[in-house]
């Protein structure tokens, strides 16, 4: 096989046995790889009703056929499992250098089942594989663990691991790779911790074979040329500022989540803006494998109180640990970000959970004696301290580690957790970005802005602006983008490049580029229609898992605040999310019944019945 | 009439005195296109236009005290 390695590795952590298995070419073709391959195995081999921390939960790391082929931004992988935070499936995505190395090591997927009696790590080196003891560094941070493992294997190996947070089953613990990149959402790190799996280390040599070398090279050169052309007058804004540009974009249209989504604008927004970050903390841009953009932020904080260095913050981190908590201290915010990276914690859920605690405290529902100290809005030192305490489940950190929903429920006010399916919303208030509201509510993994990043056309004007305040017309666009994102997450390339160069840059995002690159890499001979259908298949296969796990329309929700309380101020004043209207239209377009369940006809059409 | 303008990212180079946000005097009844011409932003430069926080086109007529924001096309994750 080309593009694909044609092999998956099965790791039974209970028995300690490893077995490699051929990847069925028909499965590869029908599900592409990455996210698609993950849901294929999850649906086929696990019971969606199992406890996420039980040995019966499967965890799959999967790369795509374009990962590691030198396709521009072919640097991504997915982790798929049942989430302890949401109870739904999750697909958590990360970039950096690990995914390409995993592909080079010889496999399309690692499939973990069971639970190891003692801490172990998986070492895969050029097609050879073994489980090794990890007890002697269980408890170490992500940075320490990565250095130890490079010492125990080879310096060129790439490491994905959990920190203390995953070991302690923090419900939003991340799996970190290359120290600072995160498969962050939904507690995938906690699942790894529950299996006593500390790390996965990979190393490979030689290029990933592609089917049509000349054709592939031409496509690659063409895409990179288009990118250079588009940026010939000024460097890419993403390289200059990173994603933190989102602070200004949201502030100016009144959708910047502020004070646990109580407001949509903040008069102190410039204290945590992209410009402030660049002027005071940026050292250099950082690049994933084969990426020309360089959106990563290599930063450093010199202030002795919050001293540190590493990668980040991303926009989502600035919203969650900054504007959402009324924290205007960017140095402290970046320090909290470094702590989350080193302990292995999702910054979005961390910040949103602290913001929720601040509101519970503010309203007198959460007593000070439970926290051990005051927790006022904007307390920068407390944010840094509680990020650390959450990672170690110390003191009130043990409550925060349950996530915003379970904490708010414990104190009698679950409606104050800004979540969908118990996972925290991202940095766009959907009252002013209606399409994203529908995307949050219907994302298979709980609230996520990346399972259809409609902010591209609702906020950032890519390819063109569509009025974010209007809900009409959004169900159709959300469906199209969700299906496209399912393809994207299965091929192993990055959204930031794909949205302009792997799809035709129109609102209907025709997957022309995906088709061309996939065919040159694999020889599979896809048509555009087949690729589109594959995206729809993957999304519906995920919905099948969710239905078996007990999910339906009753779970496709948004917090009451966003559906019932009109935005109180700013350019989006007076708006609520028109979720019911959008859901009705969306289910029809999807071929699902009024309860959000795929019909037999739809499943048959997609080969899923 | 006086309007407030905010230029982001590399559009700052079109700011009259180099400051990214500033006030400017325009003829009454001026529209966004007139402002773009006044600042010297080339028509081909891709930009997002906000008038008082709402996405607008170049034909939008401006009023006293309006806030006009020019942003580059970007993305966020």
Contacts between the chains, C-beta under 8 A, distances in Angstrom:
chain1	res1	chain2	res2	distance
A	233	B	10	7.9
A	234	B	9	8.0
A	234	B	10	4.2
A	237	B	9	5.0
A	237	B	10	7.3
A	237	B	72	5.2
A	237	B	73	7.9
A	237	B	74	4.7
A	238	B	74	6.6
A	238	B	75	6.6
A	240	B	9	6.7
A	240	B	10	7.7
A	241	B	9	6.9
A	241	B	74	7.9
A	243	B	75	7.3
A	243	B	76	4.8
A	243	B	77	5.2
A	245	B	8	7.7
A	245	B	9	7.1
A	245	B	74	5.0
A	245	B	76	6.5
A	246	B	76	3.5
A	248	B	8	5.9
A	248	B	71	7.2
A	249	B	71	6.4
A	249	B	74	7.1
A	249	B	76	6.8
A	252	B	6	7.4
A	252	B	50	5.5
A	252	B	53	6.1
A	252	B	69	4.9
A	252	B	71	7.3
A	253	B	50	6.5
A	253	B	53	5.2
A	253	B	54	7.6
A	253	B	55	7.7
A	254	B	53	5.2
A	275	B	20	7.8
A	314	B	77	6.7
A	315	B	76	4.8
A	315	B	77	7.0
A	316	B	77	7.0
A	427	B	76	7.5
A	449	B	77	7.4
A	450	B	77	6.5
A	453	B	75	7.9
A	453	B	77	7.0
A	455	B	76	6.3
A	456	B	75	6.2
A	459	B	76	7.4
A	460	B	48	7.4
A	460	B	73	6.4
A	460	B	74	5.2
A	460	B	75	5.2
A	460	B	76	6.5
A	461	B	46	7.8
A	461	B	48	4.5
A	461	B	71	7.9
A	461	B	73	4.8
A	462	B	73	5.8
A	462	B	74	7.8
A	462	B	75	6.1
A	465	B	48	6.3
A	465	B	55	4.7
A	467	B	55	6.2
A	468	B	55	7.6
A	469	B	54	7.7
A	495	B	75	7.9
A	495	B	77	6.6
A	496	B	75	5.8
A	496	B	77	6.9
A	499	B	75	7.0
A	570	B	53	6.7
A	571	B	50	8.0
A	571	B	52	6.5
A	571	B	53	2.4
A	571	B	54	6.2
A	572	B	53	7.5
